[in-house]
Amino acid sequence: THSGSCKSSVMMAFFWQGALLLSLLAAVSVFADMKLDCWPDFVMLVWTDSRSQADTSLFRLGNCFPTRFTAREAVFSVYFKDCNFRRMVSGDQLIYTNNLTYGVLPNSHNAPFTHPVVCAYKRPKDWYPVIYEPVFNTYGQGDLVFHISLMNADFSGPAETTSFRLGSFIPIMASVDQRTHQPLLLLLEECLASTSPELHPESYLYPIITNQGCLVDSKVSRSKFEPRQKPSEIRLSLQAFKFALGQQVFIHCSLVAWDPVGLDKTKKACHYVKDHGWELLDNAALGNLCDCCDSSCKSRKIRSTLSGMLGMAQDAVLGPLTITENS
C-alpha cells in the first residue's frame, strides 16, 4: 500500500537543515515545484519548472539521471537500493535520504543547487540494524545498471559483516538490470583482490578470476560459482584466502553482460571441480570452452549488432572487507 509516511514534520526538519544550501537557489527554483511520493521500496519524484528556466536533463537524484524529462519537468522513478540513498533509523522511524542536485553548463545564468529528499516510514517490527551498512555498489553503463554486493550465506539478503575467517565462504552476488535491452547473461570476466580501492602497477594482488571467466582460485580452494537463479545474475561462493590478513581488502571485478547464445572461450564462467576438472557454469554441453583455462583464452573485441550491443562491460569494486586468522 502507498505509504503516507513522508511526514511533514520530518520533511520540514530536513528542509530547514538544508536551508543554507537552498539559499543559493537562483530564479530557476522560485517558479519550481517538487512533488515527492514515497512507496515501500521506491520513490517517485517530479520537479516542475513553470518558466522552463532550467535544463531538466541536468537534474540528478543521488547518482541517477532522470527516468524521463521534458522542457519543464524532470521525473525520477527509482528504487531505494539505487541512486546512493542513505538509510538511517531514528526512534521508531526508518528514514531514507538523498539529494536532488542541479548542475549547470558553462555560461549558464542559473546557479547549481541541492535539495534534500526524505522518505520516512514506521520502523518494521521485524527490522533490526545490520552490523554495518551493506556493501552494495551500483554502476551505470548506457541503459544497463550493474550491481555487486556481499551477501549472507544463502544469498537471501545483504551480509551482516565484512569480516570473514580464513577458510570460510564470502558470498558475492552480481547482477544487471536489463531495462530495454534484449535478455543478457551476466559474467565475471576478471576479479582480483587488492589492498587498495584503486589498482596500480605496484598493487599487491591476489588473482580470483582470470583468463576471461576462469575461477582460478577454485583450483586451490573450495571456491565455486553457484547455480544460476536467472541469467542476469551470477553468484560466487569465494573461500576466504590467505591474503593481507587483518587488512582492508578490495575485490576488483570486470562484469560483462553478454548475449546468452554468444558463449565462447572469451565469454564464459568456469570453475574447477576436484577429480573432474574445469566445468562450465551455464551449459555442460559446451564444457570444452573451459579447456583454455590452464593456458590462454584468446581475447577479442566486443561486437555490435544492428539491434544494439551484443555485450557491455563494467568495472566494479567491492569492499572493503577483512580476512582474519582462525582462532
Secondary structure, DSSP 8 states (H G I E B T S, - for coil): -----S-HHHHHHHHHHTHHHHTT--HHHHTEEEEEEE-SSEEEEEEEETT--S-GGGEEETTB--SEE-SSEEEEEEETTSTT-EEEEETTEEEEEEEEEE---TT-SS--EEEEEEEEEE--TT----SS---EEEEEETTEEEEEEEB-TTSSSB-S-SEEETTSEEEEEEEEE-TTS---EEEEEEEEEESSSS--TT--EEEEEBTTTEEGGGGSSS-EE---SSTTEEEEEEE--SSSTTSEEEEEEEEEEE-TT--BTTB--EEEETTTEEEESS-GGGGGGGGGGGS--------EETTEESEEEEEEEEEEEEEE---
